[in-house]
Amino acid sequence: MELYGYYRSTSSYRVRIALALKGLDYQALPVNLLKGEQRGSDYLALNPQGRVPALRTDQGDLLLQSPAIIEYLEELQPQPALLPADPVGRARARAVAAIIGCDIHPLHNVSVLNRLRAAGQDEAQVNAWIGHWIGQGLAAVEQLIGDQGFCLGAEPGLADLYLIPQVYAAERFNIDLGGYPRIRRVVALAAEHPAFIVAHPSRQVDTPVQ
Ligand SMILES: N[C@@H](CCC(=O)N[C@@H](CS)C(=O)NCC(=O)O)C(=O)O
């Protein structure tokens, strides 16, 4: 498989964790979002939305949108499962994923922030915007996850592969996570887990050399 992504894109990071958890090999094809490569004609021909990630399957199909890609990976390689067996547990995991994927991340995406800047907001106002939406979303996630293990169980699953990249983004934007002890517990567990380590933005082929 081939994964079009960007080292610090949280949506790409989710997919990298899923691939690593399932032990699926892939080639990384970097798309530099800061250079605007997502809006180049070559990439737009692949993904008319101009966003990463995109996954090319071993059969040559190109899949878009991290939730759809993660679902594909779950169906392709059901074990280890990202979702629990029971319907309520599955709905709870999907709810955490949706809070992050639908209600937090889209509000601090590169193109959204650039739109705010173009509308005259200065960096302090943009940062206040980011802090508001991430803080509000993570406060809800903190209430919804369990008080031991990963988000919703002893093993990492769908909620964790959304949460960890979102926390990475929060830290990039200097958001204080002191008020979220459950989230910090999950972050500490992920920091020791091989799949989360290998998927981390600091270890990608396009990670800038310091
Ligand atoms: N809902 C999409 C979001 C994809 C997305 O917004 N990706 C960001 C990086 S995390 C992107 O490509 N941004 C480029 C831009 O906004 O120009 C998904 O989950 O795949």
PDBQT file of the ligand as one rigid body, heavy atoms in Angstrom, charges set to zero:
ROOT
HETATM    1  N1  LIG A 301     -11.769  14.564   7.224  1.00  0.00    +0.000 N 
HETATM    2  C1  LIG A 301     -10.485  14.433   6.610  1.00  0.00    +0.000 C 
HETATM    3  C2  LIG A 301      -9.618  15.613   6.982  1.00  0.00    +0.000 C 
HETATM    4  C3  LIG A 301      -8.386  15.663   6.137  1.00  0.00    +0.000 C 
HETATM    5  C4  LIG A 301      -7.626  16.930   6.414  1.00  0.00    +0.000 C 
HETATM    6  O1  LIG A 301      -8.227  17.968   6.705  1.00  0.00    +0.000 OA
HETATM    7  N2  LIG A 301      -6.313  16.831   6.301  1.00  0.00    +0.000 N 
HETATM    8  C5  LIG A 301      -5.495  17.986   6.540  1.00  0.00    +0.000 C 
HETATM    9  C6  LIG A 301      -4.229  17.596   7.284  1.00  0.00    +0.000 C 
HETATM   10  S1  LIG A 301      -4.595  16.897   8.861  1.00  0.00    +0.000 SA
HETATM   11  C7  LIG A 301      -5.097  18.600   5.216  1.00  0.00    +0.000 C 
HETATM   12  O2  LIG A 301      -4.800  17.902   4.283  1.00  0.00    +0.000 OA
HETATM   13  N3  LIG A 301      -5.081  19.933   5.160  1.00  0.00    +0.000 N 
HETATM   14  C8  LIG A 301      -4.645  20.619   3.986  1.00  0.00    +0.000 C 
HETATM   15  C9  LIG A 301      -5.329  21.929   3.816  1.00  0.00    +0.000 C 
HETATM   16  O3  LIG A 301      -6.180  22.274   4.635  1.00  0.00    +0.000 OA
HETATM   17  O4  LIG A 301      -4.986  22.583   2.850  1.00  0.00    +0.000 OA
HETATM   18  C10 LIG A 301      -9.832  13.114   7.034  1.00  0.00    +0.000 C 
HETATM   19  O5  LIG A 301     -10.105  12.680   8.154  1.00  0.00    +0.000 OA
HETATM   20  O6  LIG A 301      -9.088  12.527   6.244  1.00  0.00    +0.000 OA
ENDROOT
TORSDOF 0
